[in-house]
């Protein structure tokens, strides 16, 4: 049995809900008329779910939901209300409501849906509770396991860290859960490094850097290592890691089990030591027995034999000493020492030279292995190589760096060793040699560096380079050489000069001359050569060749350099062409050009345009100065020009009064630049006659003055801004309207005039204006008066474009609408109060209608009189019509309550509402319409109208096309159509076979932005509704 707490301020509605829910036999419903009464009742402590209305006095449904969530956590909660606004639904879901159901409609279906949601919410809660309990049991099991357990997710963040792990590392789970980046390794190894679970899919070579004894078992892996434990202990561990999978078989992370095997390792070591002791005892007994036998034989030998043996032994010792001295000398000369590692003592014996290399006194003796390894920075690698030699016989041949014990500089050591075993095959010692290869290594590195440097220089050189020996065999070449001559790689790799010559000859314009020169240079190996080569593909190569001599003038071969100079030659040609073009442009330019000596100011050359403008002939000008011709009529302007020219600077746009041969004075704009021609300095002057332009500018300034005078008399503020919102101009009216002077505002930002809370909106609107080409719709925005009080202004703007059509800013007018805005605001407050009153009334009426329909449904089930059933049916129809009327008031109250906006036609075509037997074909070409936010209901109602009243509609087409300056959107179906006398009546309120509100509502929505609708179809051939959108309220698709 599901225990349900039902809360609603309508007792009748509570009773209906109880009757319908308890009829299922699985619901025990407890009713409360307020949220506070339900919260005070002990029933809520034991209930399975809460079902609550939204609009209730005192505490509404959302506040009740928040209180339930705060007190009772995730207790299932369903909001069951007649308030269908979207913001209420969103707030309910955001605050944790399990479901949201709207009252109204058939009570049987409505309460059946409520029963279904109750079952669904309770079952989901039970499933969540069961899963949580299961996860808690698993966590408890993991926490009390004797082995340490670590688990991470796919990102490497810790998701499990049990109590054993806390004991081993000293880190509590609260300090490590959720952390990644190998944080869990710090407490264990003192550094960020991977655990075994991080290397499940890595090769063994990488794992061996951290672990030993690796074993793979299917997808799992186990290995051994040691780590630091609390209180300074080190422990041996065995780790086993495996991937974690979800129910779909996907890898979600990894888990690792860590077991302390220190005691087990100790037992193994004790057993191994015991075995070694037994083996050693047996070996000692054999040795003692052998010594006793030899002693017995020696005792039986004659005195003469003993004397002979003593003499031989003395001679052998002498030879041995000589050999040892020779060996020590050879080791010192060759910087080579010998060493021996004894497995029984763990010490290393080193020869004199071997210990000298390691920085110890040059006396052969035993040293602890730790003393030797302390000189080796890579001691782990070197020690591991020794272990591998002893354990598996792996070759020991290493090169490593040491830091000698005496503090001398680092050395590079090459060491080779072999393992010796006793008669039973047991390893007893390792014998090896070491050699100081520091100098040789340095020499190798120097040679390698020089070779690399040489190769780099050769490859980065801009020339193609080929080097051959004294026989013509190729020694070296660079990539540029192969690219210049287009030689295949395989041909060069053969190293034969003859084959290269054949490849090169095919590309030359004169191959015979080339070959003859090559043969000559090979025969005269002391000569250098420099020439140019012409190729058939139009390229020109520069070739340089030089012999290569070594010490004592030994000839080693020849080096060839090739450089592509085609660009240089083309550039030379281009310069000549440029000079020709300059001469042509100079002569034929429509602008007057003169070339004047920079030293004495005489005219060197002039073009035809100059002669035409001044009226002089060429002979009258060449060799004369401007002063000779009295070209400049204003002496002060002429002196100013001369002073600028004497500084050596260029002249740009200097206006001067000039006199022609006829004596007429004209205004000319001069520019001048210095040029060098044949190492002589000249000035190139251009002069443009701007007399007419000056007159036009004067006329324009006069026109602007008249416009400014007009603007300053307007009651509205006229302004212009750039794309950043900076004020370029603002009319003096701003002082009267807003209290600021134009000088205070020009150069500042428009957003500074906007009320602070609306500045972001102003910036967004400016961004919209810049980013698209939509018509600039007037808008209202709060502004700040100079004295601080807030005012409302209306902005009307247009785009300012340059000559290329590029937007450079905006200009417009600002109107003070504060008085109108205050009146409208008062009206809006009154409307809000009326809307609220209507909403509350509608909510209460709909609740009563739901109660009536509920009781009617109960009565109809119990009624057996057919006559009474007919009356009950009429009552139900009347109530349904009343409910539809109330629903219409809810919809109609939102019409015009939001600002119009640009709407994509494609987005509001109701495709998901079309029945299966009807085909909807939209062809609206991506148009956008500026309309009320409820514009989408237009097409939803048209679809409903076609289906309800079309009779047999199977196809609907939506199209749009321009008609004059307007856009016509056509909705056509293949139904029965509309009779001629009804085409206008169908848009009136109450006309129709149902509520008569659908088409009436459509016309009201469209009329808000000046859009019209009409019916133009042929009766019997289907309905055709035409929506006419005026110019400025539609746009084609975005591009």
Residue pairs with C-beta under 8 A, 6 or more apart in sequence:
1 26
1 27
1 28
2 26
2 27
2 28
2 48
2 49
2 118
2 119
2 122
3 28
3 30
3 43
3 46
3 47
3 48
3 49
4 21
4 27
4 28
4 29
4 30
4 47
4 48
4 49
4 50
4 51
4 118
5 30
5 32
5 38
5 41
5 43
5 44
5 47
5 49
5 50
5 51
6 14
6 17
6 18
6 21
6 29
6 30
6 31
6 32
6 51
6 52
7 31
7 32
7 33
7 34
7 35
7 37
7 38
7 50
7 51
7 52
7 53
7 56
7 61
7 64
8 14
8 17
8 31
8 33
8 52
8 53
8 56
8 80
8 847
9 33
9 34
9 53
9 55
9 56
9 57
10 53
10 844
10 847
10 848
10 851
11 31
11 33
12 848
12 851
13 53
13 847
13 850
13 851
13 854
14 31
14 32
14 33
15 31
16 107
16 111
16 850
16 851
16 854
16 855
17 29
17 31
17 51
17 80
17 111
17 114
18 29
18 31
19 854
19 858
20 107
20 108
20 111
20 114
20 115
20 854
21 27
21 29
21 111
21 114
21 115
21 118
22 28
22 29
24 115
26 119
27 115
27 118
30 41
30 43
30 47
32 38
32 41
34 56
34 57
34 58
34 59
35 52
35 56
35 58
35 59
35 60
35 61
35 63
35 64
35 67
36 58
36 59
38 44
38 50
38 52
38 64
39 64
39 67
39 68
39 71
44 50
44 68
44 72
45 72
47 75
48 76
48 122
48 125
49 75
49 76
49 77
49 78
49 118
49 121
49 122
49 125
50 64
50 68
50 75
50 76
50 77
50 78
51 78
51 80
51 114
51 118
52 61
52 64
52 65
52 77
52 78
52 79
52 80
52 81
53 61
53 79
53 80
53 81
54 60
54 61
54 62
54 79
54 81
54 82
54 83
54 88
54 92
55 61
55 81
55 82
55 83
55 840
55 843
56 64
59 67
61 79
61 81
61 92
62 79
62 88
62 91
62 92
62 95
65 77
65 79
65 92
65 95
65 96
65 97
66 95
68 75
68 77
69 75
69 77
69 95
69 96
74 96
74 125
74 128
75 125
76 98
76 118
76 121
76 122
76 124
76 125
77 96
77 97
77 98
78 97
78 98
78 99
78 100
78 101
78 114
78 117
78 118
78 121
79 92
79 97
79 99
79 100
79 101
80 101
80 103
80 114
81 88
81 101
81 102
81 103
82 102
82 103
82 104
82 842
82 843
82 846
82 847
82 850
83 102
83 839
83 843
84 102
84 890
89 100
92 100
93 100
98 117
98 121
98 124
99 117
99 120
99 121
101 110
101 113
101 114
101 117
103 110
103 846
103 847
103 850
104 110
104 846
104 849
104 850
104 883
104 887
106 853
107 850
107 853
107 854
107 857
108 857
110 850
111 854
139 160
142 149
142 160
142 162
143 162
143 163
144 162
144 163
145 162
145 164
146 164
147 164
147 257
147 258
147 259
148 162
148 164
148 165
148 168
148 257
148 258
148 259
148 260
149 160
149 161
149 162
149 164
149 165
149 255
149 256
149 257
149 258
150 158
150 160
150 161
150 165
150 184
150 195
150 197
150 255
150 256
150 258
151 158
151 159
151 160
151 197
151 244
151 253
151 254
151 255
151 256
152 158
152 159
152 180
152 184
152 197
152 198
152 253
152 254
153 159
153 252
153 253
154 251
154 252
154 253
155 180
156 180
156 181
156 182
156 198
157 178
157 179
157 180
158 176
158 177
158 178
158 179
158 180
158 183
158 184
159 177
159 253
160 255
161 171
161 173
161 176
161 177
161 184
162 173
163 173
165 171
165 173
165 258
166 172
166 173
168 188
168 229
168 230
168 235
168 258
168 260
169 187
169 188
169 229
169 230
170 187
170 230
171 187
176 183
176 184
176 187
181 192
182 192
182 193
182 194
182 195
182 198
183 192
184 195
185 191
185 192
185 193
185 194
185 195
186 192
188 227
188 228
189 227
189 228
190 228
193 210
194 210
195 239
195 241
195 256
196 207
196 210
196 211
196 221
196 222
196 223
196 239
196 240
196 241
196 256
197 241
197 242
197 254
197 255
197 256
198 254
199 206
199 207
199 210
199 221
199 241
200 219
200 221
200 241
200 242
200 243
200 254
204 214
207 214
207 221
207 223
208 214
210 225
211 223
211 224
211 225
211 239
212 223
212 224
212 225
213 223
213 224
214 221
214 222
214 223
215 221
215 222
215 223
219 242
219 243
220 240
220 241
220 242
221 240
221 241
221 242
222 238
222 239
222 240
222 241
223 238
223 239
224 236
224 237
224 238
224 239
224 261
225 236
225 237
225 239
226 234
226 235
226 236
226 237
227 234
227 235
227 237
228 234
229 235
235 260
235 262
236 260
236 261
236 262
236 264
236 265
237 258
237 259
237 260
237 261
237 262
238 258
238 259
238 261
239 256
239 257
239 258
239 259
240 256
240 257
240 259
241 254
241 255
241 256
241 257
242 254
242 255
243 251
243 253
243 254
244 251
244 252
244 253
244 254
244 255
245 251
245 252
246 252
279 426
280 344
283 422
298 306
301 309
327 351
328 351
328 352
328 353
330 336
331 337
331 338
331 351
331 352
331 353
331 354
332 352
332 353
332 356
334 435
335 353
335 357
335 435
335 436
336 353
336 433
336 434
336 435
336 436
337 350
337 351
337 352
337 353
337 354
337 355
337 356
337 357
337 433
337 434
337 435
338 350
338 351
338 354
338 431
338 432
338 433
338 434
339 348
339 349
339 350
339 351
339 354
339 417
339 431
339 432
339 433
339 434
340 348
340 349
340 429
340 430
340 431
340 432
341 347
341 348
341 349
341 369
341 386
341 417
341 429
341 430
341 432
342 348
342 349
342 428
342 429
343 390
343 427
343 428
343 429
343 430
344 428
345 366
346 368
346 369
347 366
347 367
347 368
347 369
348 366
348 367
348 368
348 369
348 372
349 364
349 365
349 366
349 367
350 358
350 360
350 364
350 365
350 367
350 372
351 364
352 362
352 363
352 364
353 362
354 433
354 434
355 361
355 362
355 363
355 364
355 365
355 367
356 362
357 402
357 404
357 411
357 413
357 434
357 436
358 372
358 375
358 402
358 404
358 405
359 375
359 404
359 405
359 406
359 407
359 408
360 367
360 371
360 405
360 406
371 405
373 379
373 382
373 383
374 405
375 402
375 403
375 404
375 405
376 382
376 400
376 401
376 402
376 403
377 401
377 402
377 403
378 400
378 401
381 398
381 400
382 398
382 400
385 394
385 396
385 398
386 396
386 417
386 430
388 394
388 396
389 395
389 396
389 417
389 418
389 419
389 430
390 419
390 427
390 430
393 419
396 415
396 416
396 417
396 418
396 430
396 432
397 415
397 416
398 414
398 415
398 416
399 412
399 413
399 414
399 415
399 437
400 412
400 413
400 415
401 410
401 411
401 412
401 413
402 410
402 411
402 413
403 410
404 411
410 438
411 436
411 438
412 436
412 437
412 438
412 441
413 434
413 435
413 436
413 437
414 434
414 435
414 437
415 432
415 433
415 434
415 435
416 432
416 433
417 430
417 431
417 432
417 433
418 430
418 431
418 432
419 427
419 429
419 430
420 427
420 428
420 429
420 430
420 431
421 427
421 428
422 428
458 465
458 476
458 478
459 478
459 479
459 480
461 478
461 480
462 480
462 563
463 480
463 561
463 562
463 563
464 477
464 478
464 480
464 481
464 482
464 483
464 484
464 485
464 561
464 562
464 563
465 476
465 477
465 478
465 480
465 481
465 559
465 560
465 561
465 562
466 474
466 476
466 477
466 481
466 500
466 559
466 560
466 562
467 474
467 475
467 476
467 477
467 548
467 557
467 558
467 559
467 560
468 474
468 475
468 497
468 557
468 558
468 560
469 475
469 556
469 557
470 525
470 555
470 556
470 557
472 497
472 498
472 522
473 495
473 496
473 497
474 492
474 495
474 496
474 497
474 500
475 557
477 492
481 487
481 562
482 489
482 492
484 541
484 562
484 564
485 500
485 503
485 504
485 507
485 562
486 507
487 500
487 503
487 504
491 499
491 500
491 503
492 500
501 515
501 518
504 511
504 514
505 511
505 514
505 515
507 535
507 536
507 537
508 514
508 533
508 534
508 535
508 536
509 534
509 535
509 536
510 534
514 533
517 529
517 531
520 527
521 527
521 529
521 545
521 558
522 558
525 547
525 555
525 558
526 547
527 547
528 544
528 545
528 546
528 547
529 543
529 544
529 545
529 546
530 542
530 543
530 544
530 545
531 542
531 543
532 540
532 541
532 542
532 543
532 565
533 540
533 541
533 542
533 543
534 540
535 541
538 566
539 564
539 566
540 564
540 565
540 566
540 569
541 562
541 563
541 564
541 565
542 562
542 563
542 564
542 565
543 560
543 561
543 562
544 560
544 561
544 563
545 558
545 559
545 560
545 561
546 558
546 559
547 555
547 557
547 558
548 555
548 556
548 557
548 558
548 559
549 555
549 556
550 556
586 593
586 595
586 605
586 607
587 607
587 608
588 607
588 608
589 607
589 609
590 609
591 609
591 686
591 687
591 688
592 606
592 607
592 609
592 610
592 612
592 613
592 614
592 668
592 686
592 687
592 688
592 689
593 606
593 607
593 609
593 610
593 684
593 685
593 686
594 603
594 605
594 606
594 607
594 610
594 684
594 685
594 687
595 603
595 604
595 605
595 606
595 675
595 682
595 683
595 684
595 685
596 602
596 603
596 604
596 626
596 682
596 683
596 685
597 604
597 680
597 681
597 682
597 683
598 674
598 681
598 682
598 683
599 681
600 625
601 625
601 626
601 627
602 623
602 624
602 625
603 621
603 622
603 623
603 624
603 625
603 626
604 622
604 682
605 622
606 618
606 621
606 622
610 621
610 687
611 617
611 618
611 621
613 660
613 666
613 668
613 687
613 689
614 621
614 629
614 631
614 658
614 660
614 661
615 660
615 661
615 662
616 629
616 661
620 629
620 661
621 629
626 632
626 638
627 638
630 659
631 658
631 659
632 638
632 641
632 656
632 657
632 658
632 659
633 657
633 658
633 659
633 665
634 656
634 657
637 656
637 657
638 656
640 654
641 651
641 654
641 656
641 670
644 651
644 654
645 651
645 672
645 683
648 674
650 671
650 672
650 673
650 674
651 670
651 671
651 672
651 673
652 671
653 669
653 670
653 671
654 669
654 670
654 671
655 667
655 668
655 669
655 670
655 690
656 667
656 668
656 670
657 665
657 666
657 667
657 668
658 665
658 666
658 667
658 668
658 687
659 665
660 666
666 689
666 691
667 689
667 690
667 691
667 694
668 687
668 688
668 689
668 690
669 687
669 688
669 690
670 685
670 686
670 687
671 685
671 686
672 683
672 684
672 685
672 686
673 683
673 684
674 681
674 682
674 683
675 681
675 682
675 683
675 684
676 682
711 718
711 731
712 731
712 732
712 733
714 731
714 733
714 813
715 733
716 733
716 813
716 814
716 815
716 816
717 730
717 731
717 733
717 734
717 737
717 738
717 813
717 814
717 815
718 729
718 730
718 731
718 733
718 811
718 812
718 813
719 727
719 729
719 730
719 731
719 734
719 750
719 811
719 812
719 813
719 814
720 727
720 728
720 729
720 730
720 800
720 809
720 810
720 811
721 727
721 728
721 750
721 809
721 810
721 811
722 728
722 808
722 809
723 770
723 807
723 808
723 809
724 749
725 749
725 750
725 751
725 762
725 763
725 766
726 747
726 748
726 749
726 750
727 745
727 746
727 747
727 748
727 749
727 750
728 746
728 809
729 742
729 746
730 742
730 745
730 746
731 742
732 741
732 742
734 740
734 741
734 742
734 745
735 741
735 742
737 814
737 816
738 753
738 783
738 785
738 786
738 791
739 785
739 786
739 787
740 753
740 786
745 753
750 762
750 766
751 759
751 762
751 763
753 783
753 784
754 761
754 762
754 781
754 782
754 783
754 784
755 781
755 782
755 783
755 784
755 790
756 784
757 782
758 781
758 782
761 781
762 781
765 779
765 781
766 810
768 774
769 776
769 797
769 799
769 810
770 807
772 1038
774 902
774 1035
775 930
775 1032
775 1035
776 796
776 797
776 798
776 799
776 810
776 812
777 930
778 794
778 795
778 796
779 794
779 795
780 792
780 793
780 794
780 795
780 817
780 821
781 792
781 793
781 795
782 790
782 791
782 792
783 790
783 791
783 792
783 793
783 814
784 790
784 791
785 791
791 816
791 818
792 816
792 817
792 818
792 820
792 821
792 822
793 814
793 815
793 816
793 817
793 818
794 814
794 815
794 817
795 812
795 814
796 812
796 813
796 814
796 815
797 810
797 811
797 812
798 810
798 811
798 812
799 807
799 809
799 810
800 807
800 808
800 809
800 810
800 811
801 807
801 808
802 808
835 893
838 889
838 893
839 890
839 893
842 886
842 889
842 890
845 886
846 883
846 886
849 879
849 882
849 883
849 886
852 879
853 876
853 879
856 872
856 875
856 876
856 879
859 872
860 869
860 872
860 876
863 869
863 872
881 995
884 994
884 995
884 997
885 995
888 995
888 997
888 1001
891 934
891 937
891 1001
892 1001
892 1004
894 934
895 932
895 934
895 1001
895 1004
895 1005
895 1008
896 932
896 1008
898 932
898 933
899 933
900 930
900 931
900 932
900 933
900 1008
900 1009
901 930
901 931
901 933
902 928
902 929
902 930
902 1035
903 928
903 929
903 930
903 931
903 935
903 936
904 926
904 927
904 928
905 922
905 924
905 926
905 927
905 928
905 929
905 960
905 969
906 922
906 924
906 926
907 936
908 935
908 936
908 938
908 939
909 920
909 922
909 924
909 939
909 958
910 936
910 939
910 940
910 943
911 920
911 922
913 940
913 943
914 920
914 943
914 956
915 947
917 954
918 946
918 947
918 953
918 954
918 955
918 956
919 954
919 955
919 956
920 943
920 956
920 958
921 955
921 956
921 957
921 958
922 957
922 958
923 957
923 958
923 959
923 960
924 958
924 959
924 960
924 969
925 960
925 1036
925 1037
926 1036
926 1037
926 1038
927 960
927 967
927 969
927 1034
927 1035
927 1036
927 1037
928 1034
928 1035
928 1036
928 1037
928 1038
929 935
929 967
929 969
929 1011
929 1029
929 1033
929 1034
930 1009
930 1032
930 1033
930 1034
931 1005
931 1006
931 1008
931 1009
931 1011
931 1033
932 1005
932 1006
932 1008
932 1009
934 1005
935 1005
935 1006
937 1001
937 1002
937 1005
938 1002
938 1005
938 1006
938 1027
939 958
939 971
941 998
941 999
941 1001
941 1002
942 971
942 1002
942 1025
943 956
944 998
945 998
945 999
945 1023
946 953
946 956
946 971
946 973
946 975
946 1023
947 953
948 993
948 994
949 975
949 976
949 992
949 993
949 1023
950 973
950 974
950 975
950 976
950 1022
950 1023
951 975
951 976
952 975
952 976
953 973
953 974
953 975
953 1022
954 974
955 973
955 974
956 971
956 972
956 973
956 974
957 970
957 971
957 972
957 973
958 969
958 970
958 971
958 972
959 969
959 970
959 972
960 967
960 968
960 969
960 970
961 967
961 968
961 970
962 968
963 1028
965 1030
965 1031
966 1028
966 1029
966 1030
966 1031
967 1028
967 1029
967 1034
968 1026
968 1027
968 1028
968 1029
969 1026
969 1027
969 1029
970 1024
970 1025
970 1026
970 1027
971 1023
971 1024
971 1025
971 1026
971 1027
972 1017
972 1022
972 1023
972 1024
972 1025
973 1022
973 1023
974 1021
974 1022
975 1022
975 1023
976 1019
976 1020
976 1022
977 1017
977 1018
977 1019
977 1020
977 1021
977 1022
977 1023
978 986
978 1015
978 1017
978 1019
978 1023
979 1019
980 1019
983 1014
983 1015
983 1016
984 1015
985 991
986 992
986 999
986 1015
987 999
987 1000
987 1002
987 1003
987 1013
988 996
988 1000
989 996
989 997
989 1000
990 996
990 997
990 1000
991 1000
992 998
992 999
1002 1013
1003 1013
1006 1012
1006 1013
1006 1027
1009 1033
1010 1030
1010 1033
1011 1027
1011 1028
1011 1029
1011 1030
1011 1033
1012 1027
1012 1028
1013 1025
1013 1026
1013 1027
1013 1028
1014 1025
1014 1026
1014 1028
1015 1023
1015 1024
1015 1025
1015 1026
1016 1024
1016 1025
1016 1026
1017 1023
1017 1024
1017 1025
1018 1024
